[in-house]
Amino acid sequence: MRDTINIREAIPSDAEKVLKHLQRIAIETGFMTMGAEGPSKSIEAEYKEIEAILESDVTVLLVALDKEEVIGIAEIHGNDKPKLNHIGDISISIAKEYWGLRLGTTMMEKLIEWAKGPSSNLKRLELTVQARNERARRLYEKMGFELEAIMPRGVKDNGVYLDVCLMSMMIGEI
């Protein structure tokens, strides 16, 4: 299985596969901010969003593919506002059957490499993760992210309020 996985930047024709992946992972664990309702986007809207990401110098979207199926997504979402354009918000999602293959590590390495690249203005990477998602937290700590805050009741899953961790990594020179 590992030999067939390819990681690359998303292209607009990936839109339907990206939405299918998001729908799948929304119900695999309680770790996502969406539930069984899945993504509330049309294929056309996702297509246009990926087109815009390709034009952006503050956002990147990577897909991990097993043959032609999207099995992982990693994104740095930046901000065009001058006071915030040094901050990139990270998100990663991997289909449960692909956990344990170091795919999260590889995707995070690629995101950090992109963020540190010559065309990037990013100085701070940040992410949120449910406190109970120990596997993800270990990955982020291993990559150099530090816990900044625990946000009580940061998410509600099936009527239960859960804590969310805010983690960050400073990159580049000031």
Protein Blocks (a to p, Z undefined) as FASTA:
>chain_A
ZZmpccddddfklmmmmmmmmmmmmmmpmkbfbdfkopabdfklmmmmmmmmmmpckbcc
ddddehjacfbdcdddddfbfklmmbccddddddfklgonlmmmmmmmmmmmmmmmmkbc
bfbdcddddfklmmlmmmmmmnopacfbdcehkbceehiacddddddddedjZZ
